[in-house]
Amino acid sequence: MRKYYLFVILSMMTLTVQAQKVTFASPAFEQGVREHLQLADGDDILLSQTDTITSIDLSHRAISDVRDVIYLSHVRQLDLSGNSITDVEPLIVLDSLSWLDIGNNQLESIDILVFTHAKKMWVNVADNYICDFSLFFYPVECQFTLRGMGMQIVKDAPYLDIYQFYADVRENGIPCITYRAYTNIDSQFYVECGSKRTDITLDGTLQRTDVPGAPKTTSLVYLTNGEQNVTTYVVPPVDYFVDAGKTITLETGLPEDYHLYSAYASKGIVEIEGTTMKYTAPETAAADIIYFSYYQDAVLKGFSRFYVNRDTKGDVNGDGDVDIADAVCIVNYVVGKPNTTFIEAAADANGDGDIDIADAVHIVNYVVGKISALAPRSEMNMADPE
């Protein structure tokens, strides 16, 4: 009977531990685990859940404190790259760890890893500040494979690495620049497109910034002893009108040293010719979207899209619908408080050449059914078929 009670007590203790809520020291670490477990914000994270994790990507999350690895007792593959980690001592308790990426952090030493409980470990150490790996050349209990030893950074030396920089288009049609870069340079950085300049921070995270809606060379600029930059071209969305079965040529405005890499349409047929495309509409006229990407040499420079047979008149806020919100958007514009997204080409709803309260009234009348159509399609973006 005593054995039975002992068994019950031990079972209850096991269940209690497994149902234990995990309290994290690092909010950034916690959020990474939460996303990995596909838990909603506010949901408790239980020890029984973290115990199931054998591989996890916690890269580029501004993590500086890794004490929470104690909850990943069965993890074998761990990606902590691109964070702000200065101390890896908590990792030595991970018995199962065999693959570790701690590249692009702020580590000056990883000597403590020789005391790990693991038996065999592959470690990427690139882009840190480590100057001495000699301890790993002596026989130790764990068999180490180190990668990136020759890619260390001198602590006080300027360092800049631009991983990504390309043009893109948001879902509401607004062109933007997507970039990811890291630096330790204390300098001014900004994205410049035409007359617009946006200050940015290069901290290794993926970021976006909007740019004016005209094809211009766009630069990521950094100022040190002089101005240096990487550039691309922005190709904003354009609307075309194409009769059923007809073929037109679509101009991207890209320079000759660029080339289109891929292009496809939802309904029609697209053929690439250098920096231009030929689009053949389907036999039954229909709205269509053409998606394309472009490169300079082997470097991705941007994505964009063109629209075919889409009537955008009245969709001032770019959400895909013409409704009262678009009328409000025009009123805000007229009184000098424009919305973040304001598509000027769609705002002249009555087609009189001006953007004013009359356009807002016109949209309201359209929404409530007093008129059956907005202003006729503008001829400006109509392409002539061959």
C-alpha positions as a Markdown table, in Angstrom:
| # | Residue | x | y | z |
|---|---|---|---|---|
| 1 | Met | 0.0 | 0.0 | 0.0 |
| 2 | Arg | 2.9 | 2.4 | 0.8 |
| 3 | Lys | 4.3 | 1.7 | -2.7 |
| 4 | Tyr | 1.0 | 2.6 | -4.2 |
| 5 | Tyr | 0.7 | 5.9 | -2.3 |
| 6 | Leu | 4.3 | 6.7 | -3.3 |
| 7 | Phe | 3.5 | 6.0 | -6.9 |
| 8 | Val | 0.5 | 8.3 | -6.8 |
| 9 | Ile | 2.5 | 11.1 | -5.1 |
| 10 | Leu | 5.3 | 10.9 | -7.7 |
| 11 | Ser | 2.7 | 10.9 | -10.5 |
| 12 | Met | 1.1 | 14.0 | -9.1 |
| 13 | Met | 4.4 | 15.7 | -8.7 |
| 14 | Thr | 5.2 | 14.9 | -12.4 |
| 15 | Leu | 1.9 | 16.4 | -13.5 |
| 16 | Thr | 2.4 | 19.5 | -11.4 |
| 17 | Val | 5.8 | 20.1 | -12.9 |
| 18 | Gln | 4.5 | 19.5 | -16.5 |
| 19 | Ala | 1.7 | 22.0 | -15.9 |
| 20 | Gln | 4.0 | 24.6 | -14.4 |
| 21 | Lys | 3.8 | 28.0 | -16.1 |
| 22 | Val | 7.2 | 29.2 | -17.4 |
| 23 | Thr | 8.3 | 32.7 | -16.4 |
| 24 | Phe | 10.8 | 34.1 | -18.7 |
| 25 | Ala | 13.6 | 36.6 | -17.9 |
| 26 | Ser | 13.7 | 37.9 | -21.5 |
| 27 | Pro | 10.5 | 39.2 | -23.2 |
| 28 | Ala | 12.2 | 38.9 | -26.6 |
| 29 | Phe | 13.2 | 35.3 | -25.8 |
| 30 | Glu | 9.6 | 34.6 | -24.6 |
| 31 | Gln | 8.1 | 36.0 | -27.8 |
| 32 | Gly | 10.2 | 33.8 | -29.9 |
| 33 | Val | 9.2 | 30.7 | -28.0 |
| 34 | Arg | 5.6 | 31.8 | -28.1 |
| 35 | Glu | 5.6 | 32.1 | -31.9 |
| 36 | His | 7.4 | 28.8 | -32.3 |
| 37 | Leu | 4.7 | 27.1 | -30.2 |
| 38 | Gln | 2.0 | 29.1 | -32.2 |
| 39 | Leu | 0.5 | 30.5 | -29.0 |
| 40 | Ala | -1.5 | 33.7 | -28.8 |
| 41 | Asp | -0.4 | 36.6 | -26.8 |
| 42 | Gly | -1.6 | 36.1 | -23.2 |
| 43 | Asp | -1.6 | 32.3 | -23.4 |
| 44 | Asp | 0.5 | 30.7 | -20.7 |
| 45 | Ile | 3.6 | 28.8 | -21.8 |
| 46 | Leu | 3.9 | 25.6 | -19.9 |
| 47 | Leu | 7.1 | 23.6 | -19.1 |
| 48 | Ser | 5.5 | 20.6 | -20.8 |
| 49 | Gln | 5.4 | 22.6 | -24.0 |
| 50 | Thr | 8.9 | 23.9 | -23.9 |
| 51 | Asp | 10.2 | 20.4 | -23.2 |
| 52 | Thr | 8.9 | 19.3 | -26.6 |
| 53 | Ile | 11.2 | 21.8 | -28.5 |
| 54 | Thr | 14.1 | 20.2 | -30.2 |
| 55 | Ser | 14.9 | 22.9 | -32.8 |
| 56 | Ile | 14.1 | 26.6 | -32.7 |
| 57 | Asp | 15.0 | 29.8 | -34.5 |
| 58 | Leu | 15.4 | 32.8 | -32.2 |
| 59 | Ser | 17.5 | 34.9 | -34.6 |
| 60 | His | 17.3 | 38.6 | -35.0 |
| 61 | Arg | 15.1 | 39.3 | -32.0 |
| 62 | Ala | 17.3 | 41.7 | -30.0 |
| 63 | Ile | 17.9 | 39.0 | -27.4 |
| 64 | Ser | 20.7 | 39.9 | -24.9 |
| 65 | Asp | 19.8 | 37.5 | -22.0 |
| 66 | Val | 19.8 | 33.7 | -22.8 |
| 67 | Arg | 19.1 | 32.4 | -19.2 |
| 68 | Asp | 15.8 | 31.2 | -20.5 |
| 69 | Val | 17.5 | 28.3 | -22.4 |
| 70 | Ile | 17.1 | 26.4 | -19.2 |
| 71 | Tyr | 13.5 | 25.7 | -20.3 |
| 72 | Leu | 14.7 | 24.2 | -23.6 |
| 73 | Ser | 16.2 | 21.1 | -22.0 |
| 74 | His | 15.8 | 18.9 | -25.1 |
| 75 | Val | 16.8 | 21.4 | -27.8 |
| 76 | Arg | 19.3 | 20.0 | -30.3 |
| 77 | Gln | 19.4 | 22.9 | -32.9 |
| 78 | Leu | 19.4 | 26.5 | -31.6 |
| 79 | Asp | 19.7 | 29.6 | -33.8 |
| 80 | Leu | 20.6 | 32.7 | -31.7 |
| 81 | Ser | 22.3 | 34.7 | -34.5 |
| 82 | Gly | 21.8 | 38.4 | -35.1 |
| 83 | Asn | 21.1 | 39.3 | -31.5 |
| 84 | Ser | 22.9 | 41.3 | -28.8 |
| 85 | Ile | 24.3 | 38.4 | -26.7 |
| 86 | Thr | 27.5 | 38.9 | -24.7 |
| 87 | Asp | 27.5 | 35.8 | -22.5 |
| 88 | Val | 26.8 | 32.2 | -23.5 |
| 89 | Glu | 27.4 | 30.6 | -20.1 |
| 90 | Pro | 23.7 | 29.5 | -19.7 |
| 91 | Leu | 24.1 | 27.3 | -22.8 |
| 92 | Ile | 26.4 | 24.8 | -21.1 |
| 93 | Val | 23.5 | 23.1 | -19.3 |
| 94 | Leu | 22.0 | 22.0 | -22.7 |
| 95 | Asp | 22.9 | 18.3 | -22.8 |
| 96 | Ser | 21.3 | 17.6 | -26.2 |
| 97 | Leu | 22.6 | 20.7 | -28.0 |
| 98 | Ser | 24.5 | 19.7 | -31.1 |
| 99 | Trp | 24.0 | 22.7 | -33.6 |
| 100 | Leu | 24.4 | 26.3 | -32.4 |
| 101 | Asp | 24.4 | 29.5 | -34.4 |
| 102 | Ile | 25.6 | 32.5 | -32.4 |
| 103 | Gly | 26.9 | 34.5 | -35.3 |
| 104 | Asn | 26.5 | 38.3 | -35.5 |
| 105 | Asn | 26.3 | 38.9 | -31.7 |
| 106 | Gln | 28.5 | 40.9 | -29.3 |
| 107 | Leu | 30.6 | 38.0 | -27.9 |
| 108 | Glu | 34.2 | 38.6 | -26.9 |
| 109 | Ser | 34.7 | 35.0 | -25.7 |
| 110 | Ile | 33.0 | 31.6 | -25.9 |
| 111 | Asp | 35.6 | 29.7 | -23.8 |
| 112 | Ile | 32.9 | 28.8 | -21.3 |
| 113 | Leu | 31.4 | 26.4 | -23.9 |
| 114 | Val | 34.3 | 23.9 | -23.3 |
| 115 | Phe | 32.5 | 23.0 | -20.1 |
| 116 | Thr | 29.2 | 22.2 | -21.9 |
| 117 | His | 27.4 | 19.0 | -20.9 |
| 118 | Ala | 26.9 | 18.2 | -24.6 |
| 119 | Lys | 29.2 | 15.6 | -26.3 |
| 120 | Lys | 29.4 | 17.0 | -29.8 |
| 121 | Met | 28.6 | 20.5 | -31.1 |
| 122 | Trp | 28.8 | 22.4 | -34.4 |
| 123 | Val | 29.0 | 26.2 | -33.7 |
| 124 | Asn | 28.9 | 29.2 | -36.0 |
| 125 | Val | 30.7 | 32.1 | -34.4 |
| 126 | Ala | 31.1 | 34.5 | -37.3 |
| 127 | Asp | 30.8 | 38.2 | -36.9 |
| 128 | Asn | 31.5 | 38.5 | -33.2 |
| 129 | Tyr | 34.5 | 40.1 | -31.4 |
| 130 | Ile | 36.3 | 36.9 | -30.4 |
| 131 | Cys | 40.1 | 37.0 | -30.7 |
| 132 | Asp | 41.2 | 33.8 | -29.0 |
| 133 | Phe | 39.9 | 30.3 | -29.7 |
| 134 | Ser | 43.0 | 28.5 | -28.3 |
| 135 | Leu | 41.1 | 26.7 | -25.5 |
| 136 | Phe | 39.2 | 24.7 | -28.2 |
| 137 | Phe | 42.4 | 23.2 | -29.5 |
| 138 | Tyr | 43.1 | 21.3 | -26.3 |
| 139 | Pro | 41.3 | 17.9 | -25.7 |
| 140 | Val | 38.0 | 18.6 | -24.1 |
| 141 | Glu | 35.0 | 16.4 | -23.3 |
| 142 | Cys | 32.9 | 17.9 | -26.0 |
| 143 | Gln | 34.0 | 17.5 | -29.7 |
| 144 | Phe | 33.7 | 21.0 | -31.2 |
| 145 | Thr | 33.4 | 22.0 | -34.9 |
| 146 | Leu | 33.8 | 25.8 | -35.1 |
| 147 | Arg | 32.8 | 27.8 | -38.2 |
| 148 | Gly | 33.5 | 31.5 | -38.9 |
| 149 | Met | 36.6 | 31.9 | -36.8 |
| 150 | Gly | 38.2 | 34.0 | -39.5 |
| 151 | Met | 35.1 | 36.3 | -39.7 |
| 152 | Gln | 35.5 | 38.1 | -36.4 |
| 153 | Ile | 35.2 | 41.8 | -36.0 |
| 154 | Val | 37.6 | 44.1 | -34.3 |
| 155 | Lys | 35.6 | 45.7 | -31.6 |
| 156 | Asp | 36.4 | 49.3 | -32.5 |
| 157 | Ala | 36.7 | 48.8 | -36.2 |
| 158 | Pro | 33.8 | 50.1 | -38.4 |
| 159 | Tyr | 31.6 | 47.4 | -39.7 |
| 160 | Leu | 28.7 | 47.5 | -42.1 |
| 161 | Asp | 26.9 | 44.7 | -43.8 |
| 162 | Ile | 23.8 | 45.2 | -46.0 |
| 163 | Tyr | 22.1 | 41.9 | -46.3 |
| 164 | Gln | 19.0 | 43.0 | -48.3 |
| 165 | Phe | 18.0 | 46.2 | -50.2 |
| 166 | Tyr | 15.2 | 46.0 | -52.8 |
| 167 | Ala | 12.1 | 47.8 | -53.9 |
| 168 | Asp | 8.7 | 46.3 | -53.2 |
| 169 | Val | 5.0 | 47.2 | -53.2 |
| 170 | Arg | 2.7 | 47.0 | -50.2 |
| 171 | Glu | -0.8 | 45.5 | -50.5 |
| 172 | Asn | -2.3 | 48.9 | -50.8 |
| 173 | Gly | -0.1 | 49.7 | -53.8 |
| 174 | Ile | 2.3 | 52.0 | -52.0 |
| 175 | Pro | 5.9 | 51.5 | -53.2 |
| 176 | Cys | 8.5 | 50.9 | -50.4 |
| 177 | Ile | 12.0 | 49.8 | -49.8 |
| 178 | Thr | 12.7 | 46.6 | -47.9 |
| 179 | Tyr | 16.1 | 46.4 | -46.2 |
| 180 | Arg | 18.1 | 44.5 | -43.6 |
| 181 | Ala | 21.5 | 45.6 | -42.6 |
| 182 | Tyr | 23.7 | 45.8 | -39.5 |
| 183 | Thr | 26.4 | 48.2 | -38.5 |
| 184 | Asn | 28.4 | 49.4 | -35.4 |
| 185 | Ile | 29.2 | 52.7 | -37.1 |
| 186 | Asp | 28.0 | 55.8 | -35.2 |
| 187 | Ser | 26.8 | 57.7 | -38.2 |
| 188 | Gln | 23.7 | 58.9 | -40.1 |
| 189 | Phe | 21.9 | 56.5 | -42.2 |
| 190 | Tyr | 18.9 | 57.1 | -44.4 |
| 191 | Val | 16.9 | 55.9 | -47.4 |
| 192 | Glu | 16.7 | 58.6 | -50.1 |
| 193 | Cys | 14.2 | 58.5 | -53.0 |
| 194 | Gly | 13.9 | 61.7 | -55.0 |
| 195 | Ser | 13.4 | 64.6 | -52.6 |
| 196 | Lys | 12.2 | 62.3 | -49.8 |
| 197 | Arg | 14.7 | 61.3 | -47.1 |
| 198 | Thr | 13.9 | 58.9 | -44.3 |
| 199 | Asp | 16.3 | 58.3 | -41.4 |
| 200 | Ile | 16.8 | 54.6 | -40.5 |
| 201 | Thr | 18.5 | 52.4 | -38.0 |
| 202 | Leu | 20.6 | 49.4 | -39.2 |
| 203 | Asp | 20.2 | 46.9 | -36.4 |
| 204 | Gly | 20.0 | 43.6 | -38.4 |
| 205 | Thr | 16.2 | 43.5 | -38.4 |
| 206 | Leu | 14.0 | 43.4 | -41.6 |
| 207 | Gln | 12.5 | 46.9 | -42.1 |
| 208 | Arg | 10.4 | 48.8 | -44.7 |
| 209 | Thr | 10.1 | 52.4 | -45.5 |
| 210 | Asp | 7.7 | 54.0 | -48.0 |
| 211 | Val | 9.0 | 56.0 | -51.0 |
| 212 | Pro | 7.4 | 58.4 | -53.5 |
| 213 | Gly | 5.3 | 56.7 | -56.2 |
| 214 | Ala | 7.5 | 57.6 | -59.2 |
| 215 | Pro | 10.3 | 55.5 | -60.8 |
| 216 | Lys | 13.5 | 57.0 | -59.2 |
| 217 | Thr | 16.9 | 55.7 | -58.2 |
| 218 | Thr | 16.6 | 55.0 | -54.5 |
| 219 | Ser | 19.6 | 54.8 | -52.2 |
| 220 | Leu | 20.5 | 53.5 | -48.8 |
| 221 | Val | 23.0 | 56.2 | -47.8 |
| 222 | Tyr | 25.5 | 56.2 | -44.9 |
| 223 | Leu | 27.6 | 59.2 | -44.1 |
| 224 | Thr | 31.1 | 58.6 | -42.6 |
| 225 | Asn | 34.0 | 60.5 | -44.2 |
| 226 | Gly | 32.0 | 60.8 | -47.3 |
| 227 | Glu | 28.7 | 59.6 | -48.8 |
| 228 | Gln | 28.4 | 56.0 | -49.9 |
| 229 | Asn | 25.3 | 54.1 | -51.0 |
| 230 | Val | 23.7 | 51.1 | -52.6 |
| 231 | Thr | 20.9 | 51.9 | -55.0 |
| 232 | Thr | 17.9 | 50.4 | -56.8 |
| 233 | Tyr | 15.0 | 51.6 | -58.9 |
| 234 | Val | 11.4 | 51.8 | -57.8 |
| 235 | Val | 8.8 | 50.7 | -60.3 |
| 236 | Pro | 5.4 | 51.8 | -58.9 |
| 237 | Pro | 2.2 | 50.0 | -59.9 |
| 238 | Val | 0.6 | 51.3 | -63.1 |
| 239 | Asp | -3.0 | 50.7 | -64.4 |
| 240 | Tyr | -3.5 | 49.6 | -68.0 |
| 241 | Phe | -6.6 | 49.0 | -70.1 |
| 242 | Val | -6.4 | 46.1 | -72.6 |
| 243 | Asp | -9.1 | 44.8 | -74.9 |
| 244 | Ala | -9.8 | 41.1 | -74.8 |
| 245 | Gly | -7.3 | 39.1 | -76.8 |
| 246 | Lys | -5.1 | 42.1 | -77.5 |
| 247 | Thr | -1.3 | 42.4 | -76.8 |
| 248 | Ile | 0.4 | 45.5 | -75.4 |
| 249 | Thr | 4.0 | 46.4 | -74.4 |
| 250 | Leu | 4.5 | 47.3 | -70.7 |
| 251 | Glu | 7.4 | 49.6 | -69.9 |
| 252 | Thr | 9.1 | 49.3 | -66.5 |
| 253 | Gly | 11.4 | 52.3 | -66.8 |
| 254 | Leu | 14.4 | 50.3 | -65.6 |
| 255 | Pro | 17.9 | 51.1 | -66.9 |
| 256 | Glu | 19.6 | 48.8 | -69.4 |
| 257 | Asp | 21.9 | 47.1 | -66.9 |
| 258 | Tyr | 18.8 | 45.7 | -65.1 |
| 259 | His | 16.8 | 42.7 | -66.3 |
| 260 | Leu | 13.4 | 41.2 | -65.5 |
| 261 | Tyr | 13.8 | 37.9 | -63.9 |
| 262 | Ser | 10.3 | 36.6 | -63.6 |
| 263 | Ala | 6.8 | 37.8 | -64.6 |
| 264 | Tyr | 3.4 | 36.2 | -64.5 |
| 265 | Ala | -0.2 | 37.2 | -64.6 |
| 266 | Ser | -3.3 | 35.8 | -63.0 |
| 267 | Lys | -5.2 | 35.4 | -66.2 |
| 268 | Gly | -3.3 | 36.7 | -69.2 |
| 269 | Ile | 0.1 | 35.7 | -70.8 |
| 270 | Val | 3.3 | 37.6 | -70.1 |
| 271 | Glu | 6.6 | 37.5 | -72.1 |
| 272 | Ile | 9.8 | 39.2 | -70.9 |
| 273 | Glu | 11.9 | 41.2 | -73.3 |
| 274 | Gly | 14.8 | 42.8 | -71.4 |
| 275 | Thr | 13.3 | 45.4 | -69.2 |
| 276 | Thr | 9.9 | 45.4 | -70.9 |
| 277 | Met | 7.1 | 42.9 | -71.0 |
| 278 | Lys | 4.5 | 41.9 | -73.6 |
| 279 | Tyr | 1.1 | 41.2 | -72.1 |
| 280 | Thr | -1.7 | 39.3 | -74.0 |
| 281 | Ala | -5.1 | 39.7 | -72.4 |
| 282 | Pro | -7.4 | 36.6 | -72.2 |
| 283 | Glu | -10.2 | 36.2 | -74.8 |
| 284 | Thr | -12.7 | 37.2 | -72.2 |
| 285 | Ala | -11.9 | 40.7 | -70.8 |
| 286 | Ala | -11.2 | 40.5 | -67.1 |
| 287 | Ala | -9.3 | 42.4 | -64.4 |
| 288 | Asp | -5.8 | 41.0 | -64.0 |
| 289 | Ile | -2.6 | 41.6 | -62.0 |
| 290 | Ile | 1.0 | 41.2 | -63.4 |
| 291 | Tyr | 3.6 | 40.4 | -60.8 |
| 292 | Phe | 7.3 | 40.7 | -61.7 |
| 293 | Ser | 10.8 | 40.9 | -60.1 |
| 294 | Tyr | 14.0 | 42.5 | -61.4 |
| 295 | Tyr | 17.7 | 42.1 | -60.9 |
| 296 | Gln | 21.0 | 43.9 | -61.6 |
| 297 | Asp | 23.5 | 41.2 | -62.4 |
| 298 | Ala | 22.7 | 38.5 | -59.8 |
| 299 | Val | 21.4 | 40.8 | -57.1 |
| 300 | Leu | 17.7 | 41.2 | -56.4 |
| 301 | Lys | 16.7 | 44.8 | -56.8 |
| 302 | Gly | 12.9 | 44.8 | -56.6 |
| 303 | Phe | 9.4 | 43.5 | -57.0 |
| 304 | Ser | 6.4 | 45.3 | -58.4 |
| 305 | Arg | 3.1 | 44.7 | -60.1 |
| 306 | Phe | 0.9 | 46.2 | -62.9 |
| 307 | Tyr | -2.8 | 46.2 | -63.0 |
| 308 | Val | -5.0 | 45.5 | -66.1 |
| 309 | Asn | -8.6 | 46.6 | -66.5 |
| 310 | Arg | -8.8 | 47.7 | -62.8 |
| 311 | Asp | -11.0 | 50.8 | -62.1 |
| 312 | Thr | -9.3 | 52.4 | -59.1 |
| 313 | Lys | -11.3 | 55.6 | -59.2 |
| 314 | Gly | -12.7 | 56.3 | -55.8 |
| 315 | Asp | -10.6 | 53.9 | -53.8 |
| 316 | Val | -8.7 | 56.7 | -52.2 |
| 317 | Asn | -7.4 | 54.8 | -49.2 |
| 318 | Gly | -6.3 | 51.8 | -51.3 |
| 319 | Asp | -8.1 | 49.1 | -49.4 |
| 320 | Gly | -9.8 | 47.6 | -52.5 |
| 321 | Asp | -13.3 | 49.0 | -51.8 |
| 322 | Val | -15.1 | 52.3 | -52.6 |
| 323 | Asp | -17.0 | 53.2 | -49.5 |
| 324 | Ile | -17.6 | 56.0 | -47.0 |
| 325 | Ala | -14.1 | 55.6 | -45.7 |
| 326 | Asp | -12.8 | 57.0 | -49.0 |
| 327 | Ala | -15.1 | 60.0 | -48.7 |
| 328 | Val | -13.7 | 60.7 | -45.2 |
| 329 | Cys | -10.2 | 60.3 | -46.6 |
| 330 | Ile | -10.9 | 63.1 | -49.1 |
| 331 | Val | -12.3 | 65.4 | -46.4 |
| 332 | Asn | -9.3 | 64.8 | -44.3 |
| 333 | Tyr | -7.1 | 65.7 | -47.3 |
| 334 | Val | -9.0 | 68.9 | -48.0 |
| 335 | Val | -8.8 | 70.1 | -44.4 |
| 336 | Gly | -5.1 | 69.5 | -44.3 |
| 337 | Lys | -5.0 | 66.2 | -42.3 |
| 338 | Pro | -4.4 | 63.6 | -44.9 |
| 339 | Asn | -4.5 | 59.9 | -44.0 |
| 340 | Thr | -1.3 | 57.9 | -44.1 |
| 341 | Thr | -2.5 | 56.2 | -47.3 |
| 342 | Phe | -3.9 | 58.7 | -49.8 |
| 343 | Ile | -4.0 | 57.7 | -53.5 |
| 344 | Glu | -4.2 | 61.0 | -55.3 |
| 345 | Ala | -4.9 | 59.5 | -58.7 |
| 346 | Ala | -8.1 | 57.9 | -57.3 |
| 347 | Ala | -9.4 | 61.0 | -55.4 |
| 348 | Asp | -10.8 | 63.0 | -58.3 |
| 349 | Ala | -14.0 | 60.9 | -58.2 |
| 350 | Asn | -16.1 | 63.3 | -60.3 |
| 351 | Gly | -13.5 | 63.8 | -62.9 |
| 352 | Asp | -13.4 | 67.6 | -62.9 |
| 353 | Gly | -9.6 | 67.8 | -62.4 |
| 354 | Asp | -9.8 | 69.0 | -58.8 |
| 355 | Ile | -9.7 | 67.2 | -55.4 |
| 356 | Asp | -12.3 | 68.8 | -53.2 |
| 357 | Ile | -15.4 | 68.2 | -51.1 |
| 358 | Ala | -17.4 | 67.6 | -54.3 |
| 359 | Asp | -15.4 | 64.4 | -54.8 |
| 360 | Ala | -16.4 | 63.2 | -51.3 |
| 361 | Val | -20.0 | 63.9 | -52.0 |
| 362 | His | -19.7 | 62.1 | -55.3 |
| 363 | Ile | -18.4 | 59.0 | -53.6 |
| 364 | Val | -21.2 | 59.1 | -51.0 |
| 365 | Asn | -23.8 | 59.3 | -53.7 |
| 366 | Tyr | -22.2 | 56.4 | -55.4 |
| 367 | Val | -22.2 | 54.3 | -52.2 |
| 368 | Val | -25.9 | 55.0 | -51.4 |
| 369 | Gly | -26.9 | 54.3 | -55.0 |
| 370 | Lys | -27.8 | 57.7 | -56.2 |
| 371 | Ile | -25.4 | 57.4 | -59.1 |
| 372 | Ser | -24.4 | 54.2 | -60.8 |
| 373 | Ala | -20.7 | 55.0 | -61.7 |
| 374 | Leu | -17.8 | 57.2 | -60.8 |
| 375 | Ala | -15.9 | 59.4 | -63.3 |
| 376 | Pro | -14.8 | 57.7 | -66.5 |
| 377 | Arg | -11.5 | 55.9 | -66.5 |
| 378 | Ser | -8.6 | 58.3 | -67.0 |
| 379 | Glu | -6.9 | 58.0 | -70.4 |
| 380 | Met | -3.5 | 58.8 | -68.9 |
| 381 | Asn | -2.5 | 55.2 | -68.1 |
| 382 | Met | -4.2 | 53.5 | -71.0 |
| 383 | Ala | -1.8 | 51.6 | -73.2 |
| 384 | Asp | -2.4 | 51.4 | -76.9 |
| 385 | Pro | -2.6 | 47.7 | -78.2 |
| 386 | Glu | -0.3 | 46.7 | -80.9 |
